[in-house]
Amino acid sequence: MDKELIAMLICPVSHSELTFDRERNELKSSVSGLAYPIRDGIPVMLESEARVMSTEEKLGKAAPAP
């Protein structure tokens, strides 16, 4: 994902900055707790398409092992 593009995009819900999660191919907002998918190289910035992040993800911590 292009760093310049990421720098221009903001979360449509919280208007906060986003971080790129390369492993999940998502743009994440720790403020809103939403992760927006990237499909075919295009960020899908719709709240209805976003995944709700876990508390651990919001805090930047690894999820505990099951």
DSSP file (Angstrom, degrees, kcal/mol; ACC not computed):
  #  RESIDUE AA STRUCTURE BP1 BP2  ACC     N-H-->O    O-->H-N    N-H-->O    O-->H-N    TCO  KAPPA ALPHA  PHI   PSI    X-CA   Y-CA   Z-CA
    1    1 A M              0   0    0      0, 0.0     2,-0.3     0, 0.0    19,-0.1   0.000 360.0 360.0 360.0 136.7    0.0    0.0    0.0
    2    2 A D     >  -     0   0    0      1,-0.1     4,-2.2     2,-0.0     3,-0.2  -0.492 360.0-146.7 -69.5 123.3    1.3    3.4   -0.9
    3    3 A K  H  > S+     0   0    0     -2,-0.3     4,-2.1     1,-0.2    -1,-0.1   0.840  98.5  55.1 -60.9 -35.2    2.5    5.4    2.2
    4    4 A E  H  > S+     0   0    0      2,-0.2     4,-1.1     1,-0.2    -1,-0.2   0.893 108.1  48.6 -66.4 -39.2    1.4    8.7    0.6
    5    5 A L  H >> S+     0   0    0     -3,-0.2     4,-1.4     2,-0.2     3,-0.6   0.929 110.3  51.0 -65.8 -44.7   -2.1    7.4    0.0
    6    6 A I  H 3< S+     0   0    0     -4,-2.2    12,-0.4     1,-0.2     3,-0.3   0.897 106.4  55.6 -58.3 -40.9   -2.4    6.1    3.6
    7    7 A A  H 3< S+     0   0    0     -4,-2.1    -1,-0.2     1,-0.2    -2,-0.2   0.790 108.9  47.9 -64.2 -27.7   -1.2    9.5    4.8
    8    8 A M  H << S+     0   0    0     -4,-1.1    -1,-0.2    -3,-0.6    -2,-0.2   0.751  98.1  83.7 -84.4 -25.0   -4.1   11.2    2.9
    9    9 A L     <  -     0   0    0     -4,-1.4     9,-0.6    -3,-0.3     2,-0.3  -0.515  55.6-175.3 -83.9 146.8   -6.8    8.8    4.1
   10   10 A I  B     -A   17   0A   0     -2,-0.2     7,-0.2     7,-0.2    19,-0.1  -0.924  39.0 -87.7-132.5 161.4   -8.7    9.2    7.4
   11   11 A C     >  -     0   0    0      5,-2.8     4,-2.0    -2,-0.3     5,-0.1  -0.530  31.2-144.9 -66.5 126.9  -11.3    7.0    9.2
   12   12 A P  T  4 S+     0   0    0      0, 0.0    -1,-0.2     0, 0.0    35,-0.0   0.674  96.6  45.3 -69.9 -14.8  -14.7    8.1    7.9
   13   13 A V  T  4 S+     0   0    0      3,-0.1    -2,-0.0    21,-0.0    34,-0.0   0.908 130.2  16.3 -90.8 -52.8  -16.2    7.5   11.4
   14   14 A S  T  4 S-     0   0    0      2,-0.1     3,-0.1     3,-0.0    -1,-0.0   0.570  89.2-131.6-100.5 -11.5  -13.7    9.1   13.8
   15   15 A H     <  +     0   0    0     -4,-2.0     2,-0.2     1,-0.2     0, 0.0   0.777  63.1 135.4  62.0  27.8  -11.8   11.3   11.3
   16   16 A S        -     0   0    0      1,-0.1    -5,-2.8    -5,-0.1    -1,-0.2  -0.559  61.8 -85.5-100.6 168.1   -8.5    9.9   12.8
   17   17 A E  B     -A   10   0A   0     -7,-0.2     2,-0.3    -2,-0.2    13,-0.3  -0.271  41.3-134.8 -70.9 160.7   -5.4    8.6   11.0
   18   18 A L        -     0   0    0     -9,-0.6     2,-0.4   -12,-0.4    11,-0.2  -0.838   6.7-148.7-116.5 152.4   -5.2    5.1    9.8
   19   19 A T  E     -B   28   0B   0      9,-2.2     9,-3.3    -2,-0.3     2,-0.5  -0.947  20.8-122.4-119.5 145.6   -2.4    2.5   10.0
   20   20 A F  E     -B   27   0B   0     -2,-0.4     2,-0.8     7,-0.2     7,-0.2  -0.745  14.7-159.8 -90.5 126.1   -1.7   -0.2    7.4
   21   21 A D  E  >> -B   26   0B   0      5,-3.1     5,-1.6    -2,-0.5     4,-1.4  -0.891   6.7-173.4-103.5 101.1   -1.8   -3.8    8.6
   22   22 A R  T  45S+     0   0    0     -2,-0.8    -1,-0.2     1,-0.2     5,-0.0   0.877  80.5  56.6 -63.5 -40.2    0.2   -5.7    5.9
   23   23 A E  T  45S+     0   0    0      1,-0.2    -1,-0.2    -3,-0.1    -2,-0.0   0.887 120.7  27.8 -61.7 -41.2   -0.6   -9.1    7.3
   24   24 A R  T  45S-     0   0    0     -3,-0.1    14,-0.2     2,-0.1    -1,-0.2   0.498 102.7-127.5 -98.9  -6.0   -4.4   -8.6    7.2
   25   25 A N  T  <5 +     0   0    0     -4,-1.4    13,-1.6     1,-0.2     2,-0.3   0.959  66.0 126.1  55.2  55.6   -4.3   -6.1    4.2
   26   26 A E  E   < -BC  21  37B   0     -5,-1.6    -5,-3.1    11,-0.2     2,-0.5  -0.928  62.3-128.5-137.7 158.6   -6.4   -3.6    6.1
   27   27 A L  E     -BC  20  36B   0      9,-2.6     9,-3.4    -2,-0.3     2,-0.4  -0.968  35.3-156.1-107.2 125.6   -6.4    0.0    7.2
   28   28 A K  E     -BC  19  35B   0     -9,-3.3    -9,-2.2    -2,-0.5     2,-0.5  -0.824  18.2-162.4-112.9 142.0   -7.0    0.3   10.9
   29   29 A S  E  >> - C   0  34B   0      5,-2.7     4,-1.8    -2,-0.4     5,-0.9  -0.968   0.3-170.3-116.8 112.5   -8.3    3.1   13.1
   30   30 A S  T  45S+     0   0    0     -2,-0.5    -1,-0.1   -13,-0.3   -12,-0.1   0.736  86.8  58.5 -73.1 -20.7   -7.5    2.6   16.8
   31   31 A V  T  45S+     0   0    0    -14,-0.3    -1,-0.2     1,-0.2    27,-0.0   0.944 118.5  26.7 -73.1 -49.2   -9.8    5.5   17.7
   32   32 A S  T  45S-     0   0    0      2,-0.2    -2,-0.2    26,-0.0    -1,-0.2   0.684 101.6-129.1 -86.6 -18.4  -13.0    4.0   16.1
   33   33 A G  T  <5 +     0   0    0     -4,-1.8    20,-3.2     1,-0.3     2,-0.3   0.772  63.9 130.8  75.2  25.6  -11.8    0.4   16.5
   34   34 A L  E   < -CD  29  52B   0     -5,-0.9    -5,-2.7    18,-0.2     2,-0.5  -0.872  45.4-156.3-115.5 147.1  -12.6   -0.4   12.9
   35   35 A A  E     -CD  28  51B   0     16,-2.5    16,-2.9    -2,-0.3    -7,-0.2  -0.986  12.5-151.7-122.2 122.1  -10.4   -2.1   10.2
   36   36 A Y  E     -C   27   0B   0     -9,-3.4    -9,-2.6    -2,-0.5    14,-0.1  -0.796  17.7-126.0 -97.4 129.4  -11.2   -1.3    6.6
   37   37 A P  E     -C   26   0B   0      0, 0.0     7,-3.0     0, 0.0     2,-0.5  -0.307   8.6-141.6 -72.7 156.0  -10.4   -4.0    4.0
   38   38 A I  E     -E   43   0C   0    -13,-1.6     2,-0.5     5,-0.2     3,-0.1  -0.982  21.6-172.5-116.1 118.2   -8.3   -3.4    0.9
   39   39 A R  E >   -E   42   0C   0      3,-2.5     3,-1.9    -2,-0.5   -14,-0.0  -0.953  68.6 -13.7-118.6 125.2   -9.6   -5.2   -2.1
   40   40 A D  T 3  S-     0   0    0     -2,-0.5    -1,-0.2     1,-0.3     0, 0.0   0.851 129.9 -54.1  53.8  36.9   -7.7   -5.4   -5.4
   41   41 A G  T 3  S+     0   0    0      1,-0.2    -1,-0.3    -3,-0.1    -3,-0.0   0.506 116.7 113.6  80.0   4.9   -5.5   -2.6   -4.1
   42   42 A I  E <   -E   39   0C   0     -3,-1.9    -3,-2.5     2,-0.0     2,-0.2  -0.941  66.5-129.0-115.2 121.4   -8.4   -0.3   -3.3
   43   43 A P  E     -E   38   0C   0      0, 0.0     2,-1.0     0, 0.0    -5,-0.2  -0.486  14.7-144.5 -66.2 130.7   -9.3    0.7    0.3
   44   44 A V        -     0   0    0     -7,-3.0     2,-0.8    -2,-0.2     5,-0.1  -0.832  18.3-175.2 -98.5  98.1  -13.0    0.1    1.0
   45   45 A M        +     0   0    0     -2,-1.0     2,-0.5    -9,-0.1    -1,-0.1  -0.273  37.0 122.8 -95.5  47.6  -13.7    3.0    3.3
   46   46 A L    >>  -     0   0    0     -2,-0.8     3,-1.4     1,-0.1     4,-0.8  -0.928  58.8-143.3-110.8 130.6  -17.3    2.1    4.2
   47   47 A E  G >4 S+     0   0    0     -2,-0.5     3,-0.8     1,-0.3    -1,-0.1   0.869 102.9  59.1 -58.1 -36.7  -18.3    1.6    7.8
   48   48 A S  G 34 S+     0   0    0      1,-0.2    -1,-0.3    -3,-0.1    -3,-0.0   0.708 108.9  44.3 -67.0 -20.0  -20.6   -1.2    6.7
   49   49 A E  G <4 S+     0   0    0     -3,-1.4    -1,-0.2    -5,-0.1    -2,-0.2   0.503  93.6 105.6 -99.3  -7.8  -17.7   -3.1    5.2
   50   50 A A    <<  -     0   0    0     -3,-0.8     2,-0.4    -4,-0.8   -14,-0.2  -0.377  65.9-130.5 -77.7 152.0  -15.3   -2.5    8.2
   51   51 A R  E     -D   35   0B   0    -16,-2.9   -16,-2.5    -2,-0.1     2,-0.5  -0.836  21.3-121.1 -99.4 137.6  -14.4   -5.2   10.7
   52   52 A V  E     -D   34   0B   0     -2,-0.4   -18,-0.2   -18,-0.2     2,-0.1  -0.685  32.0-134.1 -79.0 125.7  -14.7   -4.4   14.4
   53   53 A M        -     0   0    0    -20,-3.2    -1,-0.0    -2,-0.5     2,-0.0  -0.437  17.3-109.7 -80.0 152.8  -11.3   -4.8   16.0
   54   54 A S     >  -     0   0    0     -2,-0.1     4,-2.3     1,-0.1     5,-0.2  -0.310  31.6-106.8 -72.4 164.1  -10.7   -6.6   19.3
   55   55 A T  H  > S+     0   0    0      1,-0.2     4,-1.8     2,-0.2     6,-0.2   0.896 122.1  54.0 -58.7 -41.1   -9.7   -4.7   22.4
   56   56 A E  H  4>S+     0   0    0      1,-0.2     5,-3.1     2,-0.2     4,-0.5   0.902 108.1  49.3 -61.5 -41.9   -6.2   -6.1   22.1
   57   57 A E  H >45S+     0   0    0      3,-0.2     3,-1.2     1,-0.2    -1,-0.2   0.917 108.0  53.5 -63.5 -43.2   -5.9   -4.8   18.5
   58   58 A K  H 3<5S+     0   0    0     -4,-2.3    -1,-0.2     1,-0.3    -2,-0.2   0.863 111.9  45.5 -59.8 -35.9   -7.1   -1.4   19.5
   59   59 A L  T 3<5S-     0   0    0     -4,-1.8    -1,-0.3    -5,-0.2    -2,-0.2   0.487 116.9-114.4 -87.0  -3.4   -4.5   -1.2   22.2
   60   60 A G  T < 5S+     0   0    0     -3,-1.2     2,-0.3    -4,-0.5    -3,-0.2   0.720  72.9 131.3  78.8  21.0   -1.8   -2.5   19.8
   61   61 A K      < -     0   0    0     -5,-3.1    -1,-0.3    -6,-0.2     2,-0.2  -0.729  63.4-103.7-104.9 155.7   -1.3   -5.7   21.7
   62   62 A A        -     0   0    0     -2,-0.3     3,-0.1    -3,-0.1    -1,-0.0  -0.511  41.6-107.3 -73.2 144.3   -1.2   -9.2   20.4
   63   63 A A        -     0   0    0     -2,-0.2    -1,-0.1     1,-0.1     2,-0.0  -0.466  41.0-102.1 -70.0 143.6   -4.3  -11.2   21.0
   64   64 A P        -     0   0    0      0, 0.0    -1,-0.1     0, 0.0    -8,-0.0  -0.329  39.9-101.6 -66.4 149.6   -3.9  -13.9   23.7
   65   65 A A              0   0    0      1,-0.1    -3,-0.0    -3,-0.1     0, 0.0  -0.446 360.0 360.0 -70.0 142.7   -3.5  -17.5   22.5
   66   66 A P              0   0    0      0, 0.0    -1,-0.1     0, 0.0    -3,-0.0   0.499 360.0 360.0 -68.3 360.0   -6.6  -19.7   22.7
